């Protein structure tokens, strides 16, 4: 199999300015982010207008595309504010807007006629005719509904005349195309308004009507059951099939996830995509890719609806799988004398063994030789929130992440 001319885009989440720099560092082709209002992740931190303009400068320097999500379902009372917000984005000049609501689509075409529009998965585009509908209105890309099989996406990509984007990794939603009312019902926080409290992740028990106050586990688990808790999507083993289906962009979910999650996931998919394009015939899934993705907190992996297997879309009744890794520091910059200045995220100790996550290379093991505080004094440890200088066997580069494996056997390779 030969590689196609147009390389698939790796699209990464950027929930905050810090996450943006991590996505850029680890090799994203494009990022998606949002302002403080009118997107579906209002609690992810997001960007002020000034921060968005800085993000645009940073992405241009790296030749990375930047998309701005304005994908809530709006109310009449917000029409003027949304129009004003869209007008303010003219100064940002994003590469595209991500929109689900037809009213916001219309406003965007009016106020930002030269900015391309991508249709959000929230619009639940489930067929080729709908994709053509958006194309005829002027959209340039659709993100397919989560419920589609890979074969259905292939048909849409072949027959719609519009770019087709699909999710490749990250959290799934128990509701149809993410349109859930459970959060609004239980906590008065509308999920389609960017305020989802994720009640699908809550711990539920069963109570019989005539026995109030007596709670019974729904599954044989002393914690109860996570009956709505969908597993996470992971398509690392199926990238060639997704490329062959005509998908133009692989989207990673996770604007509210940690920078450790973002670094690990983007790094793996970057390497995997590049490996396929470098040698399609010799492409093989590498065990260390699987191991790295397993090292990130997740809810159990699945292939979602892509292959029509109902077991793959079954709930994970055990909540989050937390591997034995602890993210301990982010590298800020090198220092004279071969050290690196780091921001400490969890307690670190001189002499301990750590893993270093660098872009484009396998995770490597190193040792913290020395910790130096801001006064130049050597210290035995550093606490979260401190900025210190670390000396390792081999200095990492700026924005590399350092973590601790808390259950590694002696001599085990990361």
C-alpha positions in Angstrom: 0.0 0.0 0.0 1.4 3.4 -0.9 0.9 6.5 1.2 -1.6 9.1 -0.2 -0.4 12.6 -1.1 -2.3 14.4 1.6 -1.2 13.4 5.0 -3.9 12.9 7.7 -4.1 15.8 10.2 -3.4 15.1 13.9 -5.8 17.4 15.7 -5.2 17.9 19.4 -7.1 19.6 22.2 -5.8 22.8 23.8 -7.9 23.6 26.8 -5.5 26.2 28.2 -2.4 28.1 27.1 -0.2 25.5 28.9 -2.0 22.7 27.1 -1.5 24.5 23.8 2.3 24.6 24.3 2.3 20.9 25.1 0.3 20.0 22.0 2.7 22.0 19.9 5.7 20.5 21.5 4.6 16.9 21.0 3.7 17.3 17.3 0.1 18.2 16.7 -0.7 19.4 13.1 -3.7 21.4 14.4 -5.2 22.3 17.7 -8.7 23.2 18.8 -9.5 25.6 21.6 -12.2 28.1 22.7 -12.9 31.4 24.3 -14.4 31.7 27.8 -17.9 31.3 26.5 -20.0 29.5 23.9 -18.1 26.2 23.7 -18.9 22.8 25.2 -16.0 22.9 27.7 -16.6 26.0 29.7 -14.7 24.5 32.7 -11.5 23.7 30.9 -9.9 27.1 31.5 -10.0 28.2 27.9 -8.7 31.5 26.4 -9.2 35.2 26.8 -9.2 37.1 23.5 -5.6 38.3 24.3 -4.5 34.7 25.0 -6.2 33.5 21.8 -4.2 36.1 19.8 -1.0 34.9 21.5 -2.0 31.3 20.7 -2.5 32.3 17.0 1.0 33.7 16.9 2.4 30.6 18.5 0.6 28.2 16.1 1.8 30.3 13.1 5.4 30.0 14.3 5.0 26.3 14.3 3.0 26.1 11.1 0.1 24.5 13.0 -3.5 25.2 12.3 -5.8 26.6 15.0 -9.5 26.0 15.2 -11.9 27.8 17.6 -14.9 26.0 19.0 -18.2 27.9 19.2 -20.2 24.8 19.4 -22.9 25.3 22.1 -26.6 25.3 21.2 -27.5 28.9 21.7 -30.6 30.7 23.1 -32.3 33.8 21.6 -31.0 35.9 24.5 -27.4 35.1 23.5 -27.6 36.1 19.8 -26.2 39.6 20.2 -23.4 38.4 22.5 -22.5 35.6 20.1 -22.4 38.0 17.1 -20.1 40.3 19.1 -17.9 37.4 20.0 -17.6 36.2 16.5 -16.7 39.8 15.3 -14.0 39.9 17.9 -12.5 36.7 16.4 -11.7 38.6 13.2 -8.6 39.9 15.0 -7.5 36.3 15.8 -7.9 35.0 12.3 -8.4 31.3 13.2 -8.0 28.7 10.5 -11.6 27.5 11.1 -14.5 27.8 13.5 -16.1 24.6 15.0 -19.9 25.0 15.0 -23.0 22.8 15.7 -25.9 25.3 15.9 -27.3 26.5 12.5 -28.0 29.9 14.0 -24.4 30.4 15.0 -23.4 29.0 11.6 -25.5 31.8 10.0 -23.9 34.4 12.2 -20.4 33.2 11.5 -21.1 33.3 7.7 -22.3 36.9 8.1 -19.6 38.3 10.5 -16.6 36.1 9.4 -17.3 35.2 5.8 -13.7 34.3 5.0 -13.1 32.0 8.0 -13.8 28.3 7.1 -16.4 26.4 9.2 -16.1 22.9 10.5 -19.2 21.2 11.7 -19.0 19.8 15.2 -19.8 16.2 16.1 -22.6 17.7 18.2 -24.5 18.3 15.0 -24.7 14.5 14.6 -23.9 14.2 10.9 -24.9 10.6 10.3 -25.2 10.4 6.5 -23.8 11.6 3.2 -26.8 13.8 2.4 -26.4 15.8 5.6 -22.7 16.2 4.9 -23.6 17.6 1.4 -26.1 19.9 3.1 -23.4 21.5 5.2 -21.1 21.6 2.2 -23.7 23.4 0.1 -24.1 26.0 2.9 -20.4 26.7 2.8 -18.9 24.4 5.5 -15.5 22.9 4.6 -15.4 19.9 7.1 -17.7 17.7 9.2 -16.7 15.8 12.3 -18.8 12.7 12.0 -21.3 11.5 14.6 -19.8 9.1 17.1 -22.4 6.5 16.3 -21.1 5.8 12.8 -19.2 2.7 11.7 -15.9 3.0 9.8 -17.6 1.7 6.7 -20.4 4.4 7.0 -17.6 7.1 7.4 -15.9 5.7 4.3 -19.1 6.1 2.3 -19.5 9.7 3.5 -15.9 10.6 2.8 -16.2 9.2 -0.8 -19.6 10.7 -1.7 -20.0 14.0 0.2 -17.4 16.3 -1.4 -16.4 17.7 2.0 -13.5 17.0 4.4 -14.4 14.3 6.9 -12.9 14.3 10.4 -13.3 11.6 13.1 -12.3 11.0 16.7 -9.3 8.7 17.2 -8.8 8.7 20.9 -10.4 9.9 24.2 -13.5 9.9 26.2 -16.8 8.6 24.7 -20.3 9.9 25.8 -23.2 7.8 26.8 -25.6 10.1 25.0 -26.4 10.4 21.3 -23.7 12.4 19.7 -23.0 14.0 23.1 -26.4 15.5 23.4 -27.2 14.5 27.0 -29.9 15.9 29.4 -28.7 14.0 32.4 -26.4 16.8 33.7 -29.1 19.4 33.4 -31.7 17.1 35.1 -29.5 16.1 38.1 -27.3 19.2 38.6 -28.9 22.0 36.6 -25.8 22.3 34.5 -26.7 21.9 30.8 -24.2 19.6 28.9 -25.2 21.2 25.6 -24.4 24.6 27.1 -20.8 23.8 28.0 -21.4 23.0 31.7 -21.6 19.2 31.8 -21.0 17.8 35.3 -20.4 14.3 33.8 -23.1 12.4 35.9 -22.4 9.4 33.6 -19.2 9.1 35.7 -21.0 9.2 39.1 -21.2 6.2 41.4 -24.7 4.7 41.5 -26.4 2.2 43.7 -29.8 0.6 43.8 -32.5 1.1 46.4 -35.8 -0.9 46.7 -38.9 1.2 47.3 -40.0 -0.5 50.6 -36.5 -0.4 52.0 -35.5 3.3 52.0 -32.0 4.0 53.0 -30.8 0.5 52.1 -28.5 0.6 49.1 -27.6 -2.4 47.0 -24.7 -2.6 44.4 -26.0 -3.0 40.9 -22.9 -5.1 40.0 -20.8 -7.3 42.3 -18.6 -4.4 43.3 -18.4 -3.0 46.9 -18.2 0.6 45.4 -21.5 0.2 43.5 -21.7 0.5 39.8 -20.8 3.0 37.1 -23.7 2.1 34.9 -23.4 5.0 32.5 -19.6 5.1 32.3 -18.5 4.6 28.7 -15.0 3.3 28.0 -12.5 5.5 26.2 -11.9 5.3 22.5 -8.4 4.1 21.3 -7.8 3.5 17.7 -4.0 3.2 17.7 -4.2 -0.3 16.3 -6.4 0.7 13.4 -4.9 3.9 11.9 -4.3 2.4 8.4 -8.0 1.4 8.2 -9.0 5.0 9.2 -6.6 6.5 6.7 -7.9 4.1 4.0 -11.5 5.2 4.8 -10.7 8.7 3.6 -10.7 10.5 7.0 -8.7 13.7 6.7 -8.2 14.5 10.4 -7.8 12.3 13.5 -9.2 14.2 16.5 -8.1 13.6 20.1 -10.7 14.3 22.8 -9.5 16.0 26.0 -9.6 19.8 26.5 -10.2 19.1 30.2 -7.5 16.4 30.5 -4.1 16.8 32.0 -0.9 17.8 30.2 0.5 14.3 31.0 -2.5 12.8 29.1 -2.0 15.3 26.2 1.7 14.7 25.9 1.5 10.9 25.9 -1.4 10.6 23.5 -0.2 13.2 21.0 3.3 11.8 21.0 2.1 8.2 20.3 -0.3 9.2 17.5 2.3 11.5 16.0 4.9 8.7 15.8 2.4 6.2 14.6 1.0 8.4 11.8 4.6 9.3 10.7 5.6 5.6 10.7 2.8 4.7 8.4 3.5 7.4 5.9 7.2 6.6 6.0 6.6 2.9 5.2 3.0 1.8 4.7 4.0 -1.7 3.6 6.2 -2.2 6.7 3.9 -0.5 9.2 3.5 -2.4 12.5 1.9 -1.3 15.7 4.7 -1.0 18.3 4.3 -2.4 21.8 5.6 0.7 23.4 2.8 2.7 21.8 0.3 0.5 23.5 2.3 0.6 26.7 2.4 4.4 26.7 -1.3 4.8 26.2 -1.9 2.3 28.9 0.3 4.5 31.2 -2.3 7.3 31.0 -5.4 7.3 33.2 -8.4 6.0 31.2 -11.7 4.2 31.6 -10.7 1.1 29.7 -10.1 1.2 26.0 -12.4 0.3 23.1 -13.0 0.9 19.4 -16.4 2.5 20.0 -18.8 2.0 17.1 -16.3 1.8 14.3 -16.5 -2.0 13.8 -20.1 -2.6 14.8 -19.3 -4.7 17.8 -21.8 -3.9 20.6 -19.3 -5.2 23.3 -16.9 -2.4 22.3 -19.5 0.2 23.3 -20.4 -1.5 26.6 -20.0 0.5 29.8 -16.9 0.2 32.0 -18.3 -0.6 35.4 -15.0 -0.1 37.2 -14.6 3.7 36.8 -11.1 5.0 35.9 -8.0 2.8 35.4 -5.1 4.5 37.0 -1.7 3.1 36.1 1.2 3.3 38.5 2.6 6.5 37.1 2.8 9.9 38.7 3.5 13.1 36.7 6.1 15.0 38.8 7.5 17.9 36.8 7.4 20.0 33.6 10.7 21.2 32.1 10.7 25.0 31.7 14.2 25.7 30.3 17.8 24.5 30.3 20.1 26.2 32.8 23.9 26.8 32.7 25.9 23.7 33.9 23.7 21.1 32.3 20.6 21.4 34.5 17.0 22.1 33.7 14.6 24.4 35.5 11.3 22.6 36.2 8.0 23.3 37.7 7.3 20.6 40.3 3.9 19.0 40.1 4.3 16.2 42.7 7.0 15.6 45.3 10.4 14.6 43.9 13.5 13.3 45.6 17.2 13.4 44.8 18.4 9.9 43.7 15.0 8.7 42.5 14.5 7.1 39.1 12.1 8.9 36.7 10.8 8.6 33.1 11.3 11.5 30.6 8.7 12.0 27.9 10.3 13.8 24.9 8.6 14.3 21.5 9.4 11.8 18.7 11.4 9.4 20.9 10.6 6.5 23.2 10.1 7.3 26.9 13.5 6.9 28.6 14.5 6.2 32.2 16.9 8.7 34.0 17.9 9.5 37.5 17.6 12.8 39.4 21.2 13.4 40.4 20.7 16.7 42.2 18.0 19.2 43.1 19.0 22.9 43.4 16.6 25.5 44.8 16.3 29.1 43.6 19.0 30.2 46.0 21.5 27.8 44.6 21.3 25.4 47.5 21.2 21.6 47.0 18.1 20.1 48.5 17.1 16.4 49.2 13.6 16.9 47.7 11.2 19.4 46.2 7.5 19.9 46.9 4.6 20.6 44.4 4.5 24.2 43.2 8.2 24.8 43.6 10.4 25.9 40.7 13.8 24.2 41.0 16.8 23.1 38.9 17.2 19.4 38.3 20.4 17.6 37.2 19.7 14.3 35.5 22.0 11.9 33.7 20.9 13.4 30.4 19.2 16.8 30.3 15.7 16.9 28.8 14.5 19.7 26.6 12.1 22.5 27.4 8.5 21.3 27.8 9.5 17.7 28.2 7.5 16.0 31.0 9.0 13.9 33.9 7.1 11.2 35.7 7.7 8.5 38.2 6.8 4.8 37.7 5.7 3.7 41.2 5.5 0.0 40.5 8.4 -0.8 38.1 10.4 -3.9 38.6 14.2 -3.4 38.8 15.7 -3.2 35.3 12.3 -2.9 33.6 12.3 -0.8 30.4 9.7 2.0 30.4 
